[in-house]
Amino acid sequence: MSAVKFDFKPVLSTVMWVLIFMLMAFILFGAGLMVGYGVLGDGNPMLVFSRQTWEHIFNYIR
């Protein structure tokens, strides 16, 4: 009997596309945070990544 070989090309291609999609989603999420905080909220867009900003938001929610 001959062994059946498994073709990894479609699996690797699918994993690559999923990783690209997740990276793009992460980048667009960050850009959306910056636009929302900087443009709509009239703040410094880079401060959206500050720990103090998120602590303030979470304390406000509580």
C-alpha positions in Angstrom: 0.0 0.0 0.0 1.2 3.5 -0.7 1.0 6.2 1.9 -1.3 9.1 1.3 0.5 12.4 1.5 -1.2 15.3 3.1 -0.9 18.6 1.2 -0.1 21.4 3.7 -0.3 24.2 1.0 -4.0 25.0 1.5 -3.7 24.8 5.3 -0.8 27.2 5.3 -2.5 29.5 2.9 -5.6 29.6 5.0 -3.6 30.3 8.2 -1.7 33.1 6.4 -5.0 34.8 5.4 -6.4 34.5 8.9 -3.3 36.1 10.4 -3.4 38.9 7.8 -7.1 39.5 8.5 -6.4 39.6 12.3 -3.5 42.0 11.8 -5.6 44.3 9.6 -8.5 44.2 12.1 -6.1 45.1 14.9 -4.6 48.0 12.9 -8.1 49.3 11.9 -9.3 49.0 15.5 -6.4 51.2 16.7 -7.0 53.7 13.9 -10.7 53.8 14.9 -9.8 54.4 18.5 -7.5 57.3 17.5 -10.1 58.9 15.3 -12.8 58.6 17.9 -10.6 59.9 20.7 -8.7 62.5 18.7 -11.2 63.9 16.2 -14.6 63.3 17.8 -13.4 63.7 21.4 -11.1 66.7 20.7 -8.2 65.0 22.5 -4.6 64.0 21.5 -5.0 60.9 19.3 -1.9 59.2 20.8 -3.3 59.5 24.4 -5.8 56.8 23.5 -3.1 54.3 24.1 -2.2 55.8 27.5 -2.8 53.6 30.6 -4.2 56.6 32.5 -6.9 57.2 29.8 -8.1 53.6 30.2 -8.0 53.7 34.0 -10.2 56.9 33.8 -12.6 55.2 31.4 -12.9 52.1 33.6 -13.3 54.2 36.8 -16.0 56.2 35.1 -17.9 53.0 34.2 -17.8 51.7 37.7 
